[in-house]
Amino acid sequence: MSDQQLTNTKQWLRERRSQRIELTVPVVVHRPQKGGSQFYERTQTLVVNAHGALMVLAEKVAPKQRLLMQNIGGEQKECRVVYVEKELAGPTKVAVEFTRPAPSFWRIAYPPADWTAST
C-alpha cells in the first residue's frame, strides 16, 4: 500500500463518527404507518456502529425514508435510510442511521472506546 493510500485511509477513519464492527445481529425493520405502505421484515446486520448499521433488505426503501428497527431484546429505535446499494443479482444493501446515537442498542459487552464518546 502506498503512503498516499495510507494517508487517505487514516483521514477516512478520522472522519468516521464511530468505529464500525462486522457483526451479525438479528433485527426486525418496519416502516411506520404514516401514509404509505407498511412492511415488516426480519433481517440481520452486516456491519454496526454507534450511529447505525448496514443490512440486507428485500423490501424496497429509499434514501431519507424513516424506518423503525427492533433488536432481539425488544428495544426499538427510529432510523433513516442513508444509502441503498442494489446489486444486479442478489439482495439490496441498506445503510441506516439512528436519529440519535444508540451504542447500547447492539448489546455489545465491550464496544469500541469511541462509541461511548459519541453519545
PDB file as gemmi writes it, atoms N, CA and C in Angstrom:
CRYST1    1.000    1.000    1.000  90.00  90.00  90.00 P 1                      
ATOM      1  N   MET A   1       0.854  -1.178   0.000  1.00  0.00           N  
ATOM      2  CA  MET A   1       0.000   0.000   0.000  1.00  0.00           C  
ATOM      3  C   MET A   1       0.896   1.236   0.000  1.00  0.00           C  
ATOM      4  N   SER A   2       0.575   2.195  -0.833  1.00  0.00           N  
ATOM      5  CA  SER A   2       1.397   3.391  -0.931  1.00  0.00           C  
ATOM      6  C   SER A   2       1.168   4.312   0.270  1.00  0.00           C  
ATOM      7  N   ASP A   3       2.093   5.259   0.452  1.00  0.00           N  
ATOM      8  CA  ASP A   3       1.953   6.228   1.543  1.00  0.00           C  
ATOM      9  C   ASP A   3       0.681   7.050   1.377  1.00  0.00           C  
ATOM     10  N   GLN A   4       0.350   7.389   0.120  1.00  0.00           N  
ATOM     11  CA  GLN A   4      -0.856   8.183  -0.138  1.00  0.00           C  
ATOM     12  C   GLN A   4      -2.109   7.403   0.251  1.00  0.00           C  
ATOM     13  N   GLN A   5      -2.145   6.106  -0.066  1.00  0.00           N  
ATOM     14  CA  GLN A   5      -3.300   5.284   0.302  1.00  0.00           C  
ATOM     15  C   GLN A   5      -3.425   5.185   1.815  1.00  0.00           C  
ATOM     16  N   LEU A   6      -2.297   5.052   2.517  1.00  0.00           N  
ATOM     17  CA  LEU A   6      -2.334   5.005   3.981  1.00  0.00           C  
ATOM     18  C   LEU A   6      -2.851   6.319   4.549  1.00  0.00           C  
ATOM     19  N   THR A   7      -2.393   7.438   3.996  1.00  0.00           N  
ATOM     20  CA  THR A   7      -2.855   8.748   4.443  1.00  0.00           C  
ATOM     21  C   THR A   7      -4.352   8.894   4.214  1.00  0.00           C  
ATOM     22  N   ASN A   8      -4.839   8.485   3.048  1.00  0.00           N  
ATOM     23  CA  ASN A   8      -6.278   8.564   2.752  1.00  0.00           C  
ATOM     24  C   ASN A   8      -7.080   7.688   3.701  1.00  0.00           C  
ATOM     25  N   THR A   9      -6.574   6.503   4.013  1.00  0.00           N  
ATOM     26  CA  THR A   9      -7.273   5.599   4.929  1.00  0.00           C  
ATOM     27  C   THR A   9      -7.336   6.206   6.323  1.00  0.00           C  
ATOM     28  N   LYS A  10      -6.234   6.768   6.798  1.00  0.00           N  
ATOM     29  CA  LYS A  10      -6.220   7.392   8.127  1.00  0.00           C  
ATOM     30  C   LYS A  10      -7.192   8.570   8.182  1.00  0.00           C  
ATOM     31  N   GLN A  11      -7.228   9.371   7.128  1.00  0.00           N  
ATOM     32  CA  GLN A  11      -8.156  10.506   7.063  1.00  0.00           C  
ATOM     33  C   GLN A  11      -9.592  10.017   7.110  1.00  0.00           C  
ATOM     34  N   TRP A  12      -9.904   8.977   6.356  1.00  0.00           N  
ATOM     35  CA  TRP A  12     -11.249   8.406   6.311  1.00  0.00           C  
ATOM     36  C   TRP A  12     -11.651   7.897   7.692  1.00  0.00           C  
ATOM     37  N   LEU A  13     -10.732   7.221   8.389  1.00  0.00           N  
ATOM     38  CA  LEU A  13     -11.041   6.711   9.730  1.00  0.00           C  
ATOM     39  C   LEU A  13     -11.275   7.849  10.716  1.00  0.00           C  
ATOM     40  N   ARG A  14     -10.536   8.943  10.606  1.00  0.00           N  
ATOM     41  CA  ARG A  14     -10.739  10.098  11.497  1.00  0.00           C  
ATOM     42  C   ARG A  14     -12.104  10.734  11.275  1.00  0.00           C  
ATOM     43  N   GLU A  15     -12.601  10.689  10.047  1.00  0.00           N  
ATOM     44  CA  GLU A  15     -13.880  11.322   9.739  1.00  0.00           C  
ATOM     45  C   GLU A  15     -15.074  10.496  10.200  1.00  0.00           C  
ATOM     46  N   ARG A  16     -14.895   9.232  10.496  1.00  0.00           N  
ATOM     47  CA  ARG A  16     -15.969   8.375  10.993  1.00  0.00           C  
ATOM     48  C   ARG A  16     -16.396   8.862  12.362  1.00  0.00           C  
ATOM     49  N   ARG A  17     -17.687   8.852  12.605  1.00  0.00           N  
ATOM     50  CA  ARG A  17     -18.176   9.261  13.916  1.00  0.00           C  
ATOM     51  C   ARG A  17     -17.967   8.183  14.959  1.00  0.00           C  
ATOM     52  N   SER A  18     -18.011   6.923  14.536  1.00  0.00           N  
ATOM     53  CA  SER A  18     -17.748   5.811  15.446  1.00  0.00           C  
ATOM     54  C   SER A  18     -17.281   4.606  14.639  1.00  0.00           C  
ATOM     55  N   GLN A  19     -16.456   3.803  15.280  1.00  0.00           N  
ATOM     56  CA  GLN A  19     -15.863   2.644  14.619  1.00  0.00           C  
ATOM     57  C   GLN A  19     -16.935   1.652  14.191  1.00  0.00           C  
ATOM     58  N   ARG A  20     -16.746   1.078  13.015  1.00  0.00           N  
ATOM     59  CA  ARG A  20     -17.653   0.046  12.507  1.00  0.00           C  
ATOM     60  C   ARG A  20     -17.150  -1.324  12.923  1.00  0.00           C  
ATOM     61  N   ILE A  21     -18.108  -2.226  13.161  1.00  0.00           N  
ATOM     62  CA  ILE A  21     -17.783  -3.603  13.517  1.00  0.00           C  
ATOM     63  C   ILE A  21     -18.605  -4.519  12.621  1.00  0.00           C  
ATOM     64  N   GLU A  22     -17.931  -5.500  11.992  1.00  0.00           N  
ATOM     65  CA  GLU A  22     -18.671  -6.507  11.232  1.00  0.00           C  
ATOM     66  C   GLU A  22     -19.338  -7.416  12.257  1.00  0.00           C  
ATOM     67  N   LEU A  23     -20.677  -7.383  12.303  1.00  0.00           N  
ATOM     68  CA  LEU A  23     -21.409  -8.131  13.317  1.00  0.00           C  
ATOM     69  C   LEU A  23     -22.795  -8.484  12.792  1.00  0.00           C  
ATOM     70  N   THR A  24     -23.147  -9.747  12.912  1.00  0.00           N  
ATOM     71  CA  THR A  24     -24.461 -10.210  12.501  1.00  0.00           C  
ATOM     72  C   THR A  24     -25.389 -10.146  13.703  1.00  0.00           C  
ATOM     73  N   VAL A  25     -26.359  -9.243  13.629  1.00  0.00           N  
ATOM     74  CA  VAL A  25     -27.333  -9.076  14.702  1.00  0.00           C  
ATOM     75  C   VAL A  25     -28.725  -9.223  14.094  1.00  0.00           C  
ATOM     76  N   PRO A  26     -29.545 -10.146  14.607  1.00  0.00           N  
ATOM     77  CA  PRO A  26     -30.909 -10.245  14.080  1.00  0.00           C  
ATOM     78  C   PRO A  26     -31.728  -9.024  14.499  1.00  0.00           C  
ATOM     79  N   VAL A  27     -32.441  -8.445  13.549  1.00  0.00           N  
ATOM     80  CA  VAL A  27     -33.291  -7.286  13.808  1.00  0.00           C  
ATOM     81  C   VAL A  27     -34.590  -7.420  13.013  1.00  0.00           C  
ATOM     82  N   VAL A  28     -35.568  -6.645  13.426  1.00  0.00           N  
ATOM     83  CA  VAL A  28     -36.813  -6.514  12.672  1.00  0.00           C  
ATOM     84  C   VAL A  28     -36.886  -5.057  12.247  1.00  0.00           C  
ATOM     85  N   VAL A  29     -37.137  -4.842  10.974  1.00  0.00           N  
ATOM     86  CA  VAL A  29     -37.244  -3.485  10.433  1.00  0.00           C  
ATOM     87  C   VAL A  29     -38.648  -3.306   9.902  1.00  0.00           C  
ATOM     88  N   HIS A  30     -39.257  -2.163  10.227  1.00  0.00           N  
ATOM     89  CA  HIS A  30     -40.572  -1.877   9.666  1.00  0.00           C  
ATOM     90  C   HIS A  30     -40.743  -0.391   9.453  1.00  0.00           C  
ATOM     91  N   ARG A  31     -41.679  -0.080   8.592  1.00  0.00           N  
ATOM     92  CA  ARG A  31     -41.972   1.299   8.247  1.00  0.00           C  
ATOM     93  C   ARG A  31     -43.145   1.751   9.104  1.00  0.00           C  
ATOM     94  N   PRO A  32     -43.038   2.921   9.735  1.00  0.00           N  
ATOM     95  CA  PRO A  32     -44.175   3.447  10.488  1.00  0.00           C  
ATOM     96  C   PRO A  32     -45.392   3.610   9.571  1.00  0.00           C  
ATOM     97  N   GLN A  33     -46.545   3.499  10.122  1.00  0.00           N  
ATOM     98  CA  GLN A  33     -47.774   3.520   9.332  1.00  0.00           C  
ATOM     99  C   GLN A  33     -48.246   4.951   9.065  1.00  0.00           C  
ATOM    100  N   LYS A  34     -47.374   5.797   8.566  1.00  0.00           N  
ATOM    101  CA  LYS A  34     -47.712   7.186   8.260  1.00  0.00           C  
ATOM    102  C   LYS A  34     -47.865   7.341   6.758  1.00  0.00           C  
ATOM    103  N   GLY A  35     -49.049   7.208   6.245  1.00  0.00           N  
ATOM    104  CA  GLY A  35     -49.304   7.398   4.825  1.00  0.00           C  
ATOM    105  C   GLY A  35     -48.328   6.665   3.924  1.00  0.00           C  
ATOM    106  N   GLY A  36     -48.629   5.536   3.513  1.00  0.00           N  
ATOM    107  CA  GLY A  36     -47.748   4.722   2.690  1.00  0.00           C  
ATOM    108  C   GLY A  36     -47.890   3.282   3.111  1.00  0.00           C  
ATOM    109  N   SER A  37     -47.347   2.422   2.305  1.00  0.00           N  
ATOM    110  CA  SER A  37     -47.486   1.003   2.617  1.00  0.00           C  
ATOM    111  C   SER A  37     -46.567   0.639   3.779  1.00  0.00           C  
ATOM    112  N   GLN A  38     -47.072  -0.214   4.617  1.00  0.00           N  
ATOM    113  CA  GLN A  38     -46.309  -0.666   5.762  1.00  0.00           C  
ATOM    114  C   GLN A  38     -45.627  -1.981   5.415  1.00  0.00           C  
ATOM    115  N   PHE A  39     -44.437  -2.220   5.961  1.00  0.00           N  
ATOM    116  CA  PHE A  39     -43.792  -3.514   5.806  1.00  0.00           C  
ATOM    117  C   PHE A  39     -43.152  -3.894   7.126  1.00  0.00           C  
ATOM    118  N   TYR A  40     -42.882  -5.178   7.266  1.00  0.00           N  
ATOM    119  CA  TYR A  40     -42.303  -5.746   8.466  1.00  0.00           C  
ATOM    120  C   TYR A  40     -41.354  -6.833   7.983  1.00  0.00           C  
ATOM    121  N   GLU A  41     -40.062  -6.655   8.234  1.00  0.00           N  
ATOM    122  CA  GLU A  41     -39.087  -7.614   7.694  1.00  0.00           C  
ATOM    123  C   GLU A  41     -38.061  -8.013   8.745  1.00  0.00           C  
ATOM    124  N   ARG A  42     -37.886  -9.315   8.883  1.00  0.00           N  
ATOM    125  CA  ARG A  42     -36.816  -9.848   9.736  1.00  0.00           C  
ATOM    126  C   ARG A  42     -35.563  -9.938   8.872  1.00  0.00           C  
ATOM    127  N   THR A  43     -34.465  -9.425   9.409  1.00  0.00           N  
ATOM    128  CA  THR A  43     -33.203  -9.452   8.678  1.00  0.00           C  
ATOM    129  C   THR A  43     -32.067  -9.495   9.682  1.00  0.00           C  
ATOM    130  N   GLN A  44     -30.872  -9.262   9.209  1.00  0.00           N  
ATOM    131  CA  GLN A  44     -29.729  -9.191  10.104  1.00  0.00           C  
ATOM    132  C   GLN A  44     -28.736  -8.171   9.580  1.00  0.00           C  
ATOM    133  N   THR A  45     -27.959  -7.648  10.507  1.00  0.00           N  
ATOM    134  CA  THR A  45     -26.969  -6.644  10.134  1.00  0.00           C  
ATOM    135  C   THR A  45     -25.736  -7.310   9.539  1.00  0.00           C  
ATOM    136  N   LEU A  46     -25.003  -6.527   8.784  1.00  0.00           N  
ATOM    137  CA  LEU A  46     -23.700  -6.932   8.259  1.00  0.00           C  
ATOM    138  C   LEU A  46     -22.596  -6.196   9.023  1.00  0.00           C  
ATOM    139  N   VAL A  47     -22.864  -4.919   9.304  1.00  0.00           N  
ATOM    140  CA  VAL A  47     -21.930  -4.031   9.991  1.00  0.00           C  
ATOM    141  C   VAL A  47     -22.747  -3.141  10.922  1.00  0.00           C  
ATOM    142  N   VAL A  48     -22.209  -2.867  12.118  1.00  0.00           N  
ATOM    143  CA  VAL A  48     -22.889  -1.958  13.052  1.00  0.00           C  
ATOM    144  C   VAL A  48     -21.901  -0.924  13.575  1.00  0.00           C  
ATOM    145  N   ASN A  49     -22.438   0.192  14.059  1.00  0.00           N  
ATOM    146  CA  ASN A  49     -21.654   1.171  14.813  1.00  0.00           C  
ATOM    147  C   ASN A  49     -22.614   1.905  15.744  1.00  0.00           C  
ATOM    148  N   ALA A  50     -22.117   2.862  16.477  1.00  0.00           N  
ATOM    149  CA  ALA A  50     -22.948   3.579  17.449  1.00  0.00           C  
ATOM    150  C   ALA A  50     -24.034   4.408  16.778  1.00  0.00           C  
ATOM    151  N   HIS A  51     -23.879   4.678  15.482  1.00  0.00           N  
ATOM    152  CA  HIS A  51     -24.790   5.561  14.765  1.00  0.00           C  
ATOM    153  C   HIS A  51     -25.741   4.853  13.817  1.00  0.00           C  
ATOM    154  N   GLY A  52     -25.602   3.528  13.642  1.00  0.00           N  
ATOM    155  CA  GLY A  52     -26.490   2.838  12.719  1.00  0.00           C  
ATOM    156  C   GLY A  52     -25.970   1.487  12.304  1.00  0.00           C  
ATOM    157  N   ALA A  53     -26.337   1.083  11.066  1.00  0.00           N  
ATOM    158  CA  ALA A  53     -25.970  -0.257  10.600  1.00  0.00           C  
ATOM    159  C   ALA A  53     -26.064  -0.358   9.088  1.00  0.00           C  
ATOM    160  N   LEU A  54     -25.430  -1.398   8.585  1.00  0.00           N  
ATOM    161  CA  LEU A  54     -25.581  -1.819   7.197  1.00  0.00           C  
ATOM    162  C   LEU A  54     -26.235  -3.183   7.255  1.00  0.00           C  
ATOM    163  N   MET A  55     -27.290  -3.374   6.467  1.00  0.00           N  
ATOM    164  CA  MET A  55     -28.019  -4.642   6.475  1.00  0.00           C  
ATOM    165  C   MET A  55     -28.522  -4.944   5.079  1.00  0.00           C  
ATOM    166  N   VAL A  56     -29.120  -6.097   4.945  1.00  0.00           N  
ATOM    167  CA  VAL A  56     -29.707  -6.520   3.685  1.00  0.00           C  
ATOM    168  C   VAL A  56     -31.219  -6.478   3.854  1.00  0.00           C  
ATOM    169  N   LEU A  57     -31.921  -5.872   2.900  1.00  0.00           N  
ATOM    170  CA  LEU A  57     -33.384  -5.818   2.931  1.00  0.00           C  
ATOM    171  C   LEU A  57     -33.953  -6.284   1.599  1.00  0.00           C  
ATOM    172  N   ALA A  58     -35.022  -7.043   1.659  1.00  0.00           N  
ATOM    173  CA  ALA A  58     -35.747  -7.435   0.454  1.00  0.00           C  
ATOM    174  C   ALA A  58     -36.711  -6.320   0.046  1.00  0.00           C  
ATOM    175  N   GLU A  59     -37.255  -5.609   1.036  1.00  0.00           N  
ATOM    176  CA  GLU A  59     -38.210  -4.531   0.794  1.00  0.00           C  
ATOM    177  C   GLU A  59     -37.509  -3.348   0.140  1.00  0.00           C  
ATOM    178  N   LYS A  60     -38.180  -2.715  -0.790  1.00  0.00           N  
ATOM    179  CA  LYS A  60     -37.627  -1.543  -1.465  1.00  0.00           C  
ATOM    180  C   LYS A  60     -37.763  -0.331  -0.540  1.00  0.00           C  
ATOM    181  N   VAL A  61     -36.638   0.342  -0.303  1.00  0.00           N  
ATOM    182  CA  VAL A  61     -36.622   1.561   0.502  1.00  0.00           C  
ATOM    183  C   VAL A  61     -35.849   2.632  -0.252  1.00  0.00           C  
ATOM    184  N   ALA A  62     -35.969   3.876   0.198  1.00  0.00           N  
ATOM    185  CA  ALA A  62     -35.321   4.988  -0.484  1.00  0.00           C  
ATOM    186  C   ALA A  62     -34.561   5.854   0.524  1.00  0.00           C  
ATOM    187  N   PRO A  63     -33.489   6.514   0.075  1.00  0.00           N  
ATOM    188  CA  PRO A  63     -32.768   7.416   0.976  1.00  0.00           C  
ATOM    189  C   PRO A  63     -33.707   8.440   1.617  1.00  0.00           C  
ATOM    190  N   LYS A  64     -33.415   8.759   2.867  1.00  0.00           N  
ATOM    191  CA  LYS A  64     -34.162   9.699   3.717  1.00  0.00           C  
ATOM    192  C   LYS A  64     -35.442   9.102   4.289  1.00  0.00           C  
ATOM    193  N   GLN A  65     -35.798   7.903   3.890  1.00  0.00           N  
ATOM    194  CA  GLN A  65     -37.008   7.252   4.400  1.00  0.00           C  
ATOM    195  C   GLN A  65     -36.815   6.884   5.870  1.00  0.00           C  
ATOM    196  N   ARG A  66     -37.843   7.106   6.678  1.00  0.00           N  
ATOM    197  CA  ARG A  66     -37.810   6.767   8.108  1.00  0.00           C  
ATOM    198  C   ARG A  66     -38.254   5.327   8.307  1.00  0.00           C  
ATOM    199  N   LEU A  67     -37.506   4.612   9.151  1.00  0.00           N  
ATOM    200  CA  LEU A  67     -37.829   3.231   9.490  1.00  0.00           C  
ATOM    201  C   LEU A  67     -37.718   3.056  10.996  1.00  0.00           C  
ATOM    202  N   LEU A  68     -38.275   1.977  11.501  1.00  0.00           N  
ATOM    203  CA  LEU A  68     -38.095   1.597  12.892  1.00  0.00           C  
ATOM    204  C   LEU A  68     -37.352   0.263  12.902  1.00  0.00           C  
ATOM    205  N   MET A  69     -36.340   0.156  13.787  1.00  0.00           N  
ATOM    206  CA  MET A  69     -35.570  -1.072  13.907  1.00  0.00           C  
ATOM    207  C   MET A  69     -35.710  -1.585  15.328  1.00  0.00           C  
ATOM    208  N   GLN A  70     -35.926  -2.887  15.445  1.00  0.00           N  
ATOM    209  CA  GLN A  70     -36.092  -3.507  16.760  1.00  0.00           C  
ATOM    210  C   GLN A  70     -35.054  -4.606  16.926  1.00  0.00           C  
ATOM    211  N   ASN A  71     -34.389  -4.621  18.093  1.00  0.00           N  
ATOM    212  CA  ASN A  71     -33.403  -5.677  18.358  1.00  0.00           C  
ATOM    213  C   ASN A  71     -34.082  -6.851  19.061  1.00  0.00           C  
ATOM    214  N   ILE A  72     -33.325  -7.910  19.326  1.00  0.00           N  
ATOM    215  CA  ILE A  72     -33.924  -9.113  19.916  1.00  0.00           C  
ATOM    216  C   ILE A  72     -34.387  -8.889  21.348  1.00  0.00           C  
ATOM    217  N   GLY A  73     -33.902  -7.845  21.992  1.00  0.00           N  
ATOM    218  CA  GLY A  73     -34.355  -7.508  23.341  1.00  0.00           C  
ATOM    219  C   GLY A  73     -35.665  -6.741  23.346  1.00  0.00           C  
ATOM    220  N   GLY A  74     -36.185  -6.401  22.159  1.00  0.00           N  
ATOM    221  CA  GLY A  74     -37.438  -5.662  22.055  1.00  0.00           C  
ATOM    222  C   GLY A  74     -37.274  -4.156  22.007  1.00  0.00           C  
ATOM    223  N   GLU A  75     -36.034  -3.668  22.140  1.00  0.00           N  
ATOM    224  CA  GLU A  75     -35.790  -2.236  22.072  1.00  0.00           C  
ATOM    225  C   GLU A  75     -35.973  -1.765  20.628  1.00  0.00           C  
ATOM    226  N   GLN A  76     -36.624  -0.634  20.474  1.00  0.00           N  
ATOM    227  CA  GLN A  76     -36.922  -0.115  19.140  1.00  0.00           C  
ATOM    228  C   GLN A  76     -36.344   1.285  18.991  1.00  0.00           C  
ATOM    229  N   LYS A  77     -35.713   1.555  17.850  1.00  0.00           N  
ATOM    230  CA  LYS A  77     -35.130   2.866  17.566  1.00  0.00           C  
ATOM    231  C   LYS A  77     -35.556   3.334  16.182  1.00  0.00           C  
ATOM    232  N   GLU A  78     -35.778   4.626  16.072  1.00  0.00           N  
ATOM    233  CA  GLU A  78     -36.082   5.207  14.769  1.00  0.00           C  
ATOM    234  C   GLU A  78     -34.766   5.440  14.032  1.00  0.00           C  
ATOM    235  N   CYS A  79     -34.784   5.196  12.727  1.00  0.00           N  
ATOM    236  CA  CYS A  79     -33.616   5.437  11.898  1.00  0.00           C  
ATOM    237  C   CYS A  79     -34.072   5.930  10.535  1.00  0.00           C  
ATOM    238  N   ARG A  80     -33.105   6.385   9.753  1.00  0.00           N  
ATOM    239  CA  ARG A  80     -33.423   6.803   8.388  1.00  0.00           C  
ATOM    240  C   ARG A  80     -32.433   6.175   7.444  1.00  0.00           C  
ATOM    241  N   VAL A  81     -32.908   5.898   6.252  1.00  0.00           N  
ATOM    242  CA  VAL A  81     -32.070   5.287   5.226  1.00  0.00           C  
ATOM    243  C   VAL A  81     -31.098   6.347   4.709  1.00  0.00           C  
ATOM    244  N   VAL A  82     -29.813   6.012   4.695  1.00  0.00           N  
ATOM    245  CA  VAL A  82     -28.810   6.949   4.184  1.00  0.00           C  
ATOM    246  C   VAL A  82     -28.145   6.463   2.904  1.00  0.00           C  
ATOM    247  N   TYR A  83     -28.296   5.162   2.593  1.00  0.00           N  
ATOM    248  CA  TYR A  83     -27.645   4.623   1.402  1.00  0.00           C  
ATOM    249  C   TYR A  83     -28.336   3.335   0.991  1.00  0.00           C  
ATOM    250  N   VAL A  84     -28.544   3.171  -0.314  1.00  0.00           N  
ATOM    251  CA  VAL A  84     -29.128   1.944  -0.855  1.00  0.00           C  
ATOM    252  C   VAL A  84     -28.247   1.476  -1.996  1.00  0.00           C  
ATOM    253  N   GLU A  85     -27.792   0.224  -1.926  1.00  0.00           N  
ATOM    254  CA  GLU A  85     -26.950  -0.350  -2.980  1.00  0.00           C  
ATOM    255  C   GLU A  85     -27.639  -1.578  -3.544  1.00  0.00           C  
ATOM    256  N   LYS A  86     -28.261  -1.412  -4.698  1.00  0.00           N  
ATOM    257  CA  LYS A  86     -28.961  -2.517  -5.355  1.00  0.00           C  
ATOM    258  C   LYS A  86     -28.004  -3.213  -6.303  1.00  0.00           C  
ATOM    259  N   GLU A  87     -27.815  -4.493  -6.078  1.00  0.00           N  
ATOM    260  CA  GLU A  87     -26.962  -5.303  -6.954  1.00  0.00           C  
ATOM    261  C   GLU A  87     -27.799  -5.816  -8.121  1.00  0.00           C  
ATOM    262  N   LEU A  88     -27.136  -6.174  -9.218  1.00  0.00           N  
ATOM    263  CA  LEU A  88     -27.855  -6.742 -10.358  1.00  0.00           C  
ATOM    264  C   LEU A  88     -28.523  -8.053  -9.968  1.00  0.00           C  
ATOM    265  N   ALA A  89     -27.805  -8.834  -9.192  1.00  0.00           N  
ATOM    266  CA  ALA A  89     -28.357 -10.092  -8.688  1.00  0.00           C  
ATOM    267  C   ALA A  89     -28.094 -10.134  -7.186  1.00  0.00           C  
ATOM    268  N   GLY A  90     -29.064 -10.575  -6.442  1.00  0.00           N  
ATOM    269  CA  GLY A  90     -28.882 -10.678  -5.003  1.00  0.00           C  
ATOM    270  C   GLY A  90     -29.602  -9.588  -4.245  1.00  0.00           C  
ATOM    271  N   PRO A  91     -29.414  -9.587  -2.950  1.00  0.00           N  
ATOM    272  CA  PRO A  91     -30.150  -8.654  -2.088  1.00  0.00           C  
ATOM    273  C   PRO A  91     -29.634  -7.220  -2.156  1.00  0.00           C  
ATOM    274  N   THR A  92     -30.436  -6.311  -1.667  1.00  0.00           N  
ATOM    275  CA  THR A  92     -30.093  -4.897  -1.606  1.00  0.00           C  
ATOM    276  C   THR A  92     -29.462  -4.585  -0.259  1.00  0.00           C  
ATOM    277  N   LYS A  93     -28.318  -3.919  -0.283  1.00  0.00           N  
ATOM    278  CA  LYS A  93     -27.681  -3.480   0.959  1.00  0.00           C  
ATOM    279  C   LYS A  93     -28.214  -2.098   1.299  1.00  0.00           C  
ATOM    280  N   VAL A  94     -28.592  -1.931   2.553  1.00  0.00           N  
ATOM    281  CA  VAL A  94     -29.177  -0.672   3.013  1.00  0.00           C  
ATOM    282  C   VAL A  94     -28.434  -0.199   4.257  1.00  0.00           C  
ATOM    283  N   ALA A  95     -27.968   1.039   4.229  1.00  0.00           N  
ATOM    284  CA  ALA A  95     -27.332   1.649   5.397  1.00  0.00           C  
ATOM    285  C   ALA A  95     -28.348   2.565   6.054  1.00  0.00           C  
ATOM    286  N   VAL A  96     -28.471   2.441   7.368  1.00  0.00           N  
ATOM    287  CA  VAL A  96     -29.382   3.292   8.126  1.00  0.00           C  
ATOM    288  C   VAL A  96     -28.617   4.013   9.228  1.00  0.00           C  
ATOM    289  N   GLU A  97     -29.147   5.166   9.603  1.00  0.00           N  
ATOM    290  CA  GLU A  97     -28.558   5.983  10.650  1.00  0.00           C  
ATOM    291  C   GLU A  97     -29.630   6.234  11.699  1.00  0.00           C  
ATOM    292  N   PHE A  98     -29.298   5.994  12.975  1.00  0.00           N  
ATOM    293  CA  PHE A  98     -30.239   6.293  14.050  1.00  0.00           C  
ATOM    294  C   PHE A  98     -30.481   7.794  14.123  1.00  0.00           C  
ATOM    295  N   THR A  99     -31.667   8.200  14.556  1.00  0.00           N  
ATOM    296  CA  THR A  99     -31.935   9.624  14.726  1.00  0.00           C  
ATOM    297  C   THR A  99     -31.088  10.209  15.848  1.00  0.00           C  
ATOM    298  N   ARG A 100     -30.717   9.360  16.823  1.00  0.00           N  
ATOM    299  CA  ARG A 100     -29.775   9.723  17.883  1.00  0.00           C  
ATOM    300  C   ARG A 100     -28.818   8.544  18.054  1.00  0.00           C  
ATOM    301  N   PRO A 101     -27.533   8.796  18.335  1.00  0.00           N  
ATOM    302  CA  PRO A 101     -26.616   7.672  18.537  1.00  0.00           C  
ATOM    303  C   PRO A 101     -27.167   6.696  19.581  1.00  0.00           C  
ATOM    304  N   ALA A 102     -26.975   5.402  19.334  1.00  0.00           N  
ATOM    305  CA  ALA A 102     -27.511   4.376  20.228  1.00  0.00           C  
ATOM    306  C   ALA A 102     -26.513   3.225  20.373  1.00  0.00           C  
ATOM    307  N   PRO A 103     -25.350   3.477  20.993  1.00  0.00           N  
ATOM    308  CA  PRO A 103     -24.339   2.431  21.092  1.00  0.00           C  
ATOM    309  C   PRO A 103     -24.783   1.201  21.876  1.00  0.00           C  
ATOM    310  N   SER A 104     -25.696   1.346  22.810  1.00  0.00           N  
ATOM    311  CA  SER A 104     -26.131   0.192  23.607  1.00  0.00           C  
ATOM    312  C   SER A 104     -27.168  -0.666  22.881  1.00  0.00           C  
ATOM    313  N   PHE A 105     -27.706  -0.192  21.763  1.00  0.00           N  
ATOM    314  CA  PHE A 105     -28.724  -0.922  21.011  1.00  0.00           C  
ATOM    315  C   PHE A 105     -28.230  -2.299  20.571  1.00  0.00           C  
ATOM    316  N   TRP A 106     -26.944  -2.416  20.276  1.00  0.00           N  
ATOM    317  CA  TRP A 106     -26.374  -3.656  19.753  1.00  0.00           C  
ATOM    318  C   TRP A 106     -26.012  -4.648  20.852  1.00  0.00           C  
ATOM    319  N   ARG A 107     -26.083  -4.226  22.108  1.00  0.00           N  
ATOM    320  CA  ARG A 107     -25.822  -5.106  23.258  1.00  0.00           C  
ATOM    321  C   ARG A 107     -24.445  -5.769  23.174  1.00  0.00           C  
ATOM    322  N   ILE A 108     -23.435  -4.954  22.901  1.00  0.00           N  
ATOM    323  CA  ILE A 108     -22.055  -5.431  22.826  1.00  0.00           C  
ATOM    324  C   ILE A 108     -21.410  -5.195  24.190  1.00  0.00           C  
ATOM    325  N   ALA A 109     -20.861  -6.247  24.775  1.00  0.00           N  
ATOM    326  CA  ALA A 109     -20.283  -6.155  26.118  1.00  0.00           C  
ATOM    327  C   ALA A 109     -19.107  -5.175  26.178  1.00  0.00           C  
ATOM    328  N   TYR A 110     -18.242  -5.204  25.174  1.00  0.00           N  
ATOM    329  CA  TYR A 110     -17.072  -4.331  25.163  1.00  0.00           C  
ATOM    330  C   TYR A 110     -17.028  -3.552  23.849  1.00  0.00           C  
ATOM    331  N   PRO A 111     -17.860  -2.507  23.727  1.00  0.00           N  
ATOM    332  CA  PRO A 111     -17.869  -1.734  22.483  1.00  0.00           C  
ATOM    333  C   PRO A 111     -16.589  -0.916  22.339  1.00  0.00           C  
ATOM    334  N   PRO A 112     -16.279  -0.502  21.115  1.00  0.00           N  
ATOM    335  CA  PRO A 112     -15.108   0.351  20.905  1.00  0.00           C  
ATOM    336  C   PRO A 112     -15.190   1.608  21.777  1.00  0.00           C  
ATOM    337  N   ALA A 113     -14.033   2.128  22.171  1.00  0.00           N  
ATOM    338  CA  ALA A 113     -13.963   3.284  23.063  1.00  0.00           C  
ATOM    339  C   ALA A 113     -14.685   4.505  22.499  1.00  0.00           C  
ATOM    340  N   ASP A 114     -14.637   4.689  21.180  1.00  0.00           N  
ATOM    341  CA  ASP A 114     -15.259   5.899  20.610  1.00  0.00           C  
ATOM    342  C   ASP A 114     -16.798   5.828  20.614  1.00  0.00           C  
ATOM    343  N   TRP A 115     -17.369   4.685  20.902  1.00  0.00           N  
ATOM    344  CA  TRP A 115     -18.842   4.594  20.964  1.00  0.00           C  
ATOM    345  C   TRP A 115     -19.381   5.344  22.159  1.00  0.00           C  
ATOM    346  N   THR A 116     -18.705   5.301  23.291  1.00  0.00           N  
ATOM    347  CA  THR A 116     -19.201   5.999  24.482  1.00  0.00           C  
ATOM    348  C   THR A 116     -18.949   7.493  24.375  1.00  0.00           C  
ATOM    349  N   ALA A 117     -17.919   7.875  23.660  1.00  0.00           N  
ATOM    350  CA  ALA A 117     -17.610   9.296  23.477  1.00  0.00           C  
ATOM    351  C   ALA A 117     -18.575   9.942  22.487  1.00  0.00           C  
ATOM    352  N   SER A 118     -19.272   9.134  21.654  1.00  0.00           N  
ATOM    353  CA  SER A 118     -20.121   9.689  20.587  1.00  0.00           C  
ATOM    354  C   SER A 118     -21.552   9.934  21.033  1.00  0.00           C  
ATOM    355  N   THR A 119     -21.905   9.545  22.224  1.00  0.00           N  
ATOM    356  CA  THR A 119     -23.301   9.708  22.664  1.00  0.00           C  
ATOM    357  C   THR A 119     -23.567  11.059  23.242  1.00  0.00           C  
TER     358      THR A 119                                                      
END                                                                             
